[in-house]
Amino acid sequence: MTHDDDPTTFLFYAPEREPHAWGLELAGLGEALREAFHEARYKVRQDRTHQGEPYLSFWAATEDGTEYDGAATVHGRDCVMLADTTAGAAAPFLVWLRDGYLPARNLIRFSSEPAVERGIESDWRLPADGDAERVADELRHHLAVVKGT
């Protein structure tokens, strides 16, 4: 089984020194998802999640049936989370985020649930160029390193 076969949660966020470099506006991201994906639903919420700060809960799907279940927040750093996804499935979403939504292509740092569980606090950089396969390879490499395989 490859690491790509193992769904996990990925976290994508602005650089630590520029925590709001994305200029993320929650409802604006929701509308951008509606425009970019075959199907998309979102809701800006404010409850006990994220320390009571507003966040975006979203679901989107591509024409080929790939689904994204995620959330976004601006609390602390601009951040998008994709839950229960593989590196290969997450990559096209990230290429869209990097190339079609963010103000600059070099602003995505990331981590994953396995890294957080192991106490690894390093930010990984998403490639500022390349296609979905290159992005997927970087996510897979990250998972292999944090899992020690």
C-alpha positions in Angstrom: 0.0 0.0 0.0 1.4 3.4 -0.9 1.1 6.4 1.4 -1.4 7.8 -1.1 -3.8 5.1 -0.2 -3.9 6.3 3.4 -6.4 9.1 3.9 -5.4 11.7 6.4 -6.0 15.3 7.4 -3.8 17.9 5.8 -3.3 21.5 7.1 -2.3 24.3 4.7 -1.5 27.7 6.1 0.2 31.0 5.5 3.9 31.4 6.5 4.5 32.0 10.2 6.2 35.4 9.5 3.2 36.5 7.4 0.3 34.8 9.1 -2.3 36.7 7.1 -0.5 36.9 3.7 -3.3 35.0 2.0 -5.7 37.9 2.8 -8.3 35.1 3.5 -11.9 36.2 3.8 -14.0 33.2 4.8 -17.2 33.9 2.7 -15.0 35.0 -0.2 -13.3 31.6 -0.1 -16.6 29.9 0.0 -17.8 31.8 -3.1 -14.5 31.0 -4.9 -15.1 27.3 -4.2 -18.6 27.6 -5.7 -17.1 29.1 -8.8 -14.2 26.6 -9.2 -15.8 23.3 -8.4 -18.5 21.2 -10.0 -20.4 21.2 -6.7 -19.6 23.2 -3.5 -21.4 24.1 -0.3 -20.1 26.2 2.5 -21.2 27.9 5.7 -19.4 30.5 7.9 -19.9 29.3 11.4 -19.0 30.6 14.9 -19.4 28.1 17.7 -17.0 26.5 20.3 -14.8 25.2 17.5 -11.7 27.3 16.9 -11.9 29.0 20.3 -15.2 30.6 19.3 -13.7 32.4 16.3 -15.5 32.3 12.9 -14.5 29.6 10.5 -15.6 28.3 7.1 -17.0 24.8 6.8 -17.0 23.5 3.2 -17.6 20.6 0.9 -16.7 20.6 -2.7 -16.6 18.0 -5.5 -14.9 17.8 -8.9 -16.6 16.5 -12.1 -14.6 13.3 -11.7 -16.2 12.7 -8.3 -13.2 13.7 -6.0 -14.7 15.2 -2.9 -13.2 17.7 -0.4 -14.4 18.1 3.1 -12.7 20.9 4.9 -12.6 24.1 6.9 -10.8 27.4 6.8 -10.0 29.9 9.6 -8.2 33.2 9.9 -7.6 32.7 13.7 -3.8 33.0 14.2 -2.9 32.3 10.6 -4.8 32.0 7.4 -5.5 28.2 7.2 -7.3 25.6 5.2 -7.8 22.0 6.4 -8.7 19.1 4.2 -10.0 16.1 6.1 -9.9 12.4 5.2 -8.1 12.8 1.9 -5.1 11.4 0.1 -2.1 13.2 -1.2 -3.2 12.5 -4.8 -6.7 13.7 -4.2 -5.6 16.8 -2.3 -3.1 17.9 -4.9 -5.6 19.3 -7.5 -7.3 21.3 -4.8 -4.0 22.8 -3.7 -3.0 23.7 -7.3 -6.3 25.6 -7.5 -5.7 27.3 -4.2 -2.1 28.1 -5.1 -2.6 29.2 -8.7 -6.1 30.4 -8.8 -6.9 31.9 -5.4 -4.0 33.1 -3.3 -2.2 36.4 -4.1 1.2 34.6 -4.6 2.2 31.1 -5.3 4.9 30.8 -2.6 2.6 31.3 0.4 1.5 27.8 1.3 3.1 25.9 4.2 1.6 22.6 5.3 1.6 19.8 7.8 -0.6 16.7 8.5 -2.4 14.9 11.2 0.4 12.3 11.5 3.0 15.1 12.0 0.9 16.8 14.7 0.3 13.4 16.4 4.1 12.9 16.5 4.8 16.4 17.8 6.5 17.5 14.6 6.0 21.3 14.4 8.0 21.9 11.2 6.3 23.8 8.4 6.7 22.2 5.0 6.6 24.3 1.9 4.3 23.5 -0.9 6.1 23.8 -4.3 5.5 27.3 -5.8 5.3 25.7 -9.2 4.6 22.4 -10.8 1.5 20.4 -11.5 -0.7 18.3 -9.3 1.6 15.3 -9.5 4.6 17.4 -8.2 2.4 18.7 -5.3 1.2 15.1 -4.6 4.8 13.9 -4.5 5.7 16.5 -2.0 2.7 15.6 0.2 3.7 11.9 -0.1 7.3 12.7 0.8 6.1 14.6 3.9 4.0 11.6 5.0 6.9 9.2 4.5 9.3 11.4 6.6 6.8 11.9 9.5 5.9 8.3 9.5 9.5 7.2 9.4 9.1 5.0 6.3 
